[in-house]
Amino acid sequence: MLCISAETLKSRFLADMDDGTPDEVFADLKPKNLGGWGVAQIAAGTGLAVYAMWVGILQPGFRKVPLRLQVPYIPASKAQVENVMMLLRGRAGGLTDLGSGDGRIVLTAHQRGFTPAVGYELNPWLVRLARYHAWRAGHLGKVSYLREDLWKVNLTECKNVTVFLAPSVLSLLQEKLLAELPDDALVVAGRFPFPDWTPSRTEGQGVDRAWAYSMKELRGCSQKNDE
Ligand SMILES: C[S@@+](CC[C@H](N)C(=O)[O-])C[C@H]1O[C@@H](n2cnc3c(N)ncnc32)[C@H](O)[C@@H]1O
């Protein structure tokens, strides 16, 4: 922004009248074009700021996770959360969100009667944010947000599992879920389906779509295929 007082303007104008026309004087006072170098400096500064935000705020805790398994934080929309809840209707027991972000799925699940409702999240800032949201909603202490790598979590007791993760991760996660979840477990995926599984139900359309997978049905299918 160009800031110049009326007094300064007047004195510059009178002093410069000897050297040139008023047009030349005012041309002197116009903001200068940034030029290629100025644009490059702004671009480099913005890039650095974005990188610092990525490393410092969005991805801490991921240093030990291989790059191909890193999933960025993209919170579920209201419609996505609702579609997940529709697929979980009629279910009871606990709920586990793998990669719980700011905790919205866990909090909604708790409000719909799932106990215990637990979220596993590697990013410590998001764990704090999730606890803050729970506190604001008056449910702190009734939901759990744990700073843990989802690959190291024991899932053998989980009955309802939700995942909003990238396709590259889902193909690997299939194996862990099949190996650990009980037969009566239901897995609900948002945004991307599991690449090799057939869903028992789906809800919503487009980016808001969610897929439900019954472990019993999946195991039944793989047994039939083996025979
Ligand atoms: C697409 S976001 C989904 C967040 C949340 N479930 C929602 O739907 O709003 C994926 C989350 O998974 C977390 N995440 C990725 N890999 C993880 C891992 N190995 N262990 C724990 N959390 C992980 C990310 O930090 C991110 O917050």
The ligand as an SDF file (V2000), in Angstrom:
LIG
                    3D

 27 29  0  0  0  0  0  0  0  0999 V2000
   -8.2360  -37.7940    5.4660 C   0  0  0  0  0  0  0  0  0  0  0  0
   -7.9140  -37.4570    7.1950 S   0  0  0  0  0  0  0  0  0  0  0  0
   -9.4350  -38.0260    7.9340 C   0  0  0  0  0  0  0  0  0  0  0  0
   -9.6820  -37.4040    9.3040 C   0  0  0  0  0  0  0  0  0  0  0  0
  -10.9790  -37.8420    9.9870 C   0  0  0  0  0  0  0  0  0  0  0  0
  -11.0980  -39.2900   10.0780 N   0  0  0  0  0  0  0  0  0  0  0  0
  -12.1860  -37.2720    9.2800 C   0  0  0  0  0  0  0  0  0  0  0  0
  -12.8180  -38.0510    8.5390 O   0  0  0  0  0  0  0  0  0  0  0  0
  -12.4800  -36.0870    9.4140 O   0  0  0  0  0  0  0  0  0  0  0  0
   -6.7610  -38.7940    7.5600 C   0  0  0  0  0  0  0  0  0  0  0  0
   -6.1310  -38.6520    8.9290 C   0  0  0  0  0  0  0  0  0  0  0  0
   -5.3670  -39.8200    9.1830 O   0  0  0  0  0  0  0  0  0  0  0  0
   -4.2150  -39.4500    9.9070 C   0  0  0  0  0  0  0  0  0  0  0  0
   -3.2280  -40.5120    9.7190 N   0  0  0  0  0  0  0  0  0  0  0  0
   -2.6010  -40.8440    8.5700 C   0  0  0  0  0  0  0  0  0  0  0  0
   -1.7720  -41.8920    8.7600 N   0  0  0  0  0  0  0  0  0  0  0  0
   -1.8840  -42.2230   10.0680 C   0  0  0  0  0  0  0  0  0  0  0  0
   -1.2700  -43.2260   10.8770 C   0  0  0  0  0  0  0  0  0  0  0  0
   -0.3720  -44.0570   10.3740 N   0  0  0  0  0  0  0  0  0  0  0  0
   -1.6390  -43.3240   12.1730 N   0  0  0  0  0  0  0  0  0  0  0  0
   -2.5530  -42.4550   12.6980 C   0  0  0  0  0  0  0  0  0  0  0  0
   -3.1490  -41.4760   11.9880 N   0  0  0  0  0  0  0  0  0  0  0  0
   -2.8240  -41.3570   10.6920 C   0  0  0  0  0  0  0  0  0  0  0  0
   -3.8280  -38.1000    9.2990 C   0  0  0  0  0  0  0  0  0  0  0  0
   -3.0350  -37.3320   10.1650 O   0  0  0  0  0  0  0  0  0  0  0  0
   -5.1880  -37.4660    9.0620 C   0  0  0  0  0  0  0  0  0  0  0  0
   -5.5840  -36.6860   10.1360 O   0  0  0  0  0  0  0  0  0  0  0  0
  1  2  1  0
  2  3  1  0
  2 10  1  0
  3  4  1  0
  4  5  1  0
  5  6  1  0
  5  7  1  0
  7  8  2  0
  7  9  1  0
 10 11  1  0
 11 12  1  0
 11 26  1  0
 12 13  1  0
 13 14  1  0
 13 24  1  0
 14 15  1  0
 14 23  1  0
 15 16  2  0
 16 17  1  0
 17 18  1  0
 17 23  2  0
 18 19  1  0
 18 20  2  0
 20 21  1  0
 21 22  2  0
 22 23  1  0
 24 25  1  0
 24 26  1  0
 26 27  1  0
M  CHG  2   2   1   9  -1
M  END
$$$$
